[in-house]
Amino acid sequence: MDTVSFPGGVKLGLRRRLLGIPLAELARDARVQPELLRRLEAGEFDPRSLHRLARQVLSRTLDPPLD
């Protein structure tokens, strides 16, 4: 059974896809590399470790609690 370190990131990816937002567009808006956002959505690291602007964009766009 595969487990992810940070399931909150997986939820962000599910929400992004549900809203139909392309990964590259969201990465550009959040000022992060698309690969970084892909890894975050895979649950490889904590979304709270992103820089403040990226957290604000993700929070505003996807409406998740990132605290």
N, C-alpha and C positions, 0 to 999 in steps of 0.2 A: 504494500500500500504506500503510495506516495504521499508525503506530507510537505506542506510548505511552511517556511519559517514565519511568514507574515501574511496571514489570510486576508488582512485588510486590503492589501495590494490587489489580490485576486478579485475582491469585490469591486474595486475601482475599475478594473478591466471589464468586468461583466456590465457594470453601469455604463461605461463608455460605449460598449458595443450595443447595448440596449437603446441608447440615445442616438446611435448611428454616427458617432463622431469618429472620423479617421484618426488613427494613432499618430500619424505624422502631423496632422493639424493641431491636435492637443499638445503634442510635444513642442511644436513651434510656439504656441501660445504660452506654454509654461516655461519656455526657454530652457528646455532640456533636450538631450539627444534622444531620438526615437528608440534607440537600443536601450537606453536607460529606462525609459518609460515601459518598454516591453518587459524588461527584467523586473521592474516594480510590479507590473501586472501579473507576473509569474510567481510573485510572492517571495522573491529572492532577497529583498531588503525592506526595511520599514519605511513607509511613506513619510513618516514624520522626520526622516533624515534629509529630506529635500530642502533646498533653500526656500526662504520665506515666500518669494514671488511664486515659485512653482506650487507650493502648498495653497496659496491664495487662489491661483487659477484653477487648480484641481477642485478645491472646495467650492468655488463659485460655479464652475461648470458642471461638476458631477454631484454636487451637494452631499458629500460625505463628511462625517466628523473625522478630522485628522488629528485630534488630540489624543 
